[in-house]
Amino acid sequence: MVGVPHSTGCARCRERRIKCDEATPHCTQCRKYGRPCPGYKRTFRFQDEGPGLERRHQSTSTSSSRATHHHRRNNHPPGPATTPPPARRTSSSSDAATVVRNKAIAMMQYSADADMRVPSPTQPIWVNQPMIFREFLTRTFPTMYAANRARSNTTIDCAEYIRHVFGRNAFHDGAVFCLTSIYRAHATRDRELMETARQAYAYTVQQLVGALQVPELAMSVDMLSAIMMLAVYEMVAQTNADAWVVHADGVKRLMVSRGAEAHRTGYARSCYLAFRGLLVATALYEGKPCFLDEEPWLELAVQLRDQDVDMAQSREWATFVAVVDRAWMEIVKCPRYLVEAKAVQSHEALRTLQGKVRTARSRLSILEGELRTCFEMYPRLLGSGEQNTGPGYALQGVEYARNLLVSLSGILGDDEVLPFQVGCGLSGTTMYTGLDRVASSMGMFGAVVVVVSSTRY
């Protein structure tokens, strides 16, 4: 009988009071849950196994069904339906999962802890995680969260999704706990909570490494959601320079591998809308194009815009979405223009780029005017008039993008390009307080182009 003193099952199964098949190197129940099997010694502590980490996740067998976690409480309905990933991964998705996993392993050198603990699933702090996560969203991303909920009835509430699926996957639960812990630590200035957040982060990265070995988990929307949460955690905690960039790159790789179409419905749609501004800001920060400017993703933006206009909760939001998503399709191209400017090597390339920048700048000027007209017709979109709403920040994003292109036009001379640097809202020490503004402004808050010297090249 599992859970009694003479049980020979693994510590995890004894804790969950379920039957353990005592398979090696790890039992089937732990593999289904996506957590490393602690083995058959009596310990409830997660140990850092260092070089042995790879061996712990070498099982090639995959589970055919999911075990329902023992603390799915109060008969909560199952989470929103998501498109199941294919049973066999393509080489593209396999490569993406491998790269993301390798980067997660590299991150462990900064977060490994030989005495790593997280709360037991039976403790109140763990049970209350979905409620605390909702508070985190409404306090840290108030305008982005409210705007995405308001834009249409087809957008799944992120906090509600977390409540429904909490307990399904250890790596996803851990990512939630990371964010709630760092949020509470900042709010209370509690050093112990900061340490708890750090340990939860180390634990979650370890769970992620194991789950990325399981095909049905590696390309799942929960994996995408978890890595997005880890990116935000690092944007707030900044435990290591640019660690958030590593997770943002993982988000990019998973989204590209999953394909644009996989983000058209369900919770993946909500993830796309919530994170797309941060992906643009990340591209500006890294000096790279944003993959969301590629044709399949632009087609997705058109599809979601049309759906949300048709399903909008009010005429004012239908009008706003129809304009702001057209602006998005111009804004998302800005990082590529900056990359192309630095790579200009011929007069022909310079003239082509000048034409693209002029066209984009003109379109953004027109769309800025249309947004202002929209706000004159529906002043409630701007709330108190201080532009501290999602639509207000979106307007600021359009203004930043237009001004950036005006500056870039000046840098693109008749015969040569002046050397320049790019600044964005994800630079500097104010990242925590500015995240909502960056996300709500479609990634453009704080985006500037500055000439660095009078020397030409």
Summary of the structure (lengths in Angstrom):
residues: 457
radius of gyration: 23.5
end to end distance: 75.9
largest distance: 82.7
contacts: 1507
relative contact order: 0.09
helix: 63%
strand: 3%
